[in-house]
């Protein structure tokens, strides 16, 4: 299983907006049970699609600036970024099949 890279307010532009492939960002917090349920699913997606996408995590408690910039009010929030643009959002913990359908354009 892939360990997901953590991004911060300071690294978000470089790690996500300037990435050379699509990036799925998991906005989460340590205290969020559904967030913890979603992590293994996102790790699977990262492991299964290493060539076509990057999957990263951003702790909203530790990085409030980025969370505010993208209007994160509920977590888990999974956002897809392509070419520096936010193009898709998924709110709440969902099964792998649902995420695969929502993010089909990102998967190899």
C-alpha atoms as one frame of an Amber mdcrd trajectory, in Angstrom:
protein
   0.000   0.000   0.000   1.237   3.458  -0.825   1.874   5.895   1.984   0.181
   9.093   0.907   2.302  12.230   0.846   1.230  14.981   3.217   1.043  18.483
   1.779   0.865  21.755   3.702  -0.207  25.344   3.164   3.424  26.049   2.214
   3.838  23.134  -0.223   0.352  23.053  -1.787   1.139  25.228  -4.814   4.215
  23.222  -5.744   2.905  19.742  -4.831  -0.605  20.119  -6.253  -1.134  23.146
  -8.474   2.198  22.807 -10.304   2.189  18.994 -10.492   2.814  17.458 -13.891
   0.002  14.937 -13.494  -3.491  15.056 -11.961  -3.603  15.182  -8.165  -6.292
  13.941  -5.795  -6.203  15.810  -2.478  -7.739  14.288   0.641  -8.700  17.109
   3.019  -8.853  15.390   6.416  -8.292  15.718  10.171  -6.947  13.341  12.818
 -10.218  13.327  14.793 -12.380  12.490  11.742 -13.495   8.830  11.750 -14.789
   8.810   8.152 -11.465  10.342   7.055  -9.593   7.399   8.559 -11.959   4.983
   6.781 -11.204   6.657   3.450  -7.399   6.542   3.730  -6.927   2.857   2.745
  -9.175   3.357  -0.307  -7.131   6.349  -1.461  -3.915   4.409  -0.832  -5.255
   1.641  -3.104  -6.073   4.153  -5.852  -2.559   5.603  -5.581  -0.980   2.128
  -5.705  -3.098   1.043  -8.691  -2.536   4.254 -10.722   1.027   5.458 -10.032
   1.636   6.639 -13.593  -1.562   8.616 -14.061  -2.091  10.429 -10.758  -0.746
  11.540  -7.409  -2.796  11.191  -4.214  -1.933  13.461  -1.278  -3.384  14.378
   2.122  -3.840  17.806   3.691  -4.652  18.040   7.401  -7.196  20.878   7.653
  -6.450  21.531  11.335  -2.743  22.049  10.634  -3.251  23.873   7.301  -6.282
  26.160   7.635  -5.175  28.533   4.875  -5.527  26.030   2.032  -8.718  24.581
   3.508 -10.230  28.080   3.631  -9.025  28.910   0.115 -10.976  25.961  -1.289
 -14.015  26.419   0.974 -13.634  23.162   2.880 -16.487  23.037   5.393 -17.038
  19.274   5.596 -14.491  16.485   5.719 -13.490  14.171   4.318 -13.398  16.227
   1.154 -11.602  14.731  -1.831 -10.742  17.236  -4.555  -9.267  16.559  -7.953
  -6.820  19.004  -9.552  -5.678  18.972 -13.181  -3.263  21.477 -14.703  -3.446
  23.633 -11.568  -7.244  23.819 -11.590  -9.753  22.331  -9.140 -11.973  20.237
 -11.423 -13.921  17.791  -9.230 -15.032  17.375  -5.616 -16.319  14.465  -3.578
 -17.581  15.090  -0.048 -17.857  12.349   2.564 -16.488   8.832   2.895 -17.486
   6.674  -0.053 -16.732   3.138  -1.176 -13.884   2.583  -3.599 -16.226   1.881
  -6.524 -17.972   5.247  -6.082 -14.654   7.110  -5.974 -13.429   5.226  -9.046
 -16.529   6.360 -10.935 -16.260   9.981  -9.772 -12.544  10.203 -10.542 -12.547
   7.998 -13.669 -10.869  10.756 -15.717  -7.898  10.654 -13.312  -7.357   6.902
 -13.276  -5.068   5.136 -15.739
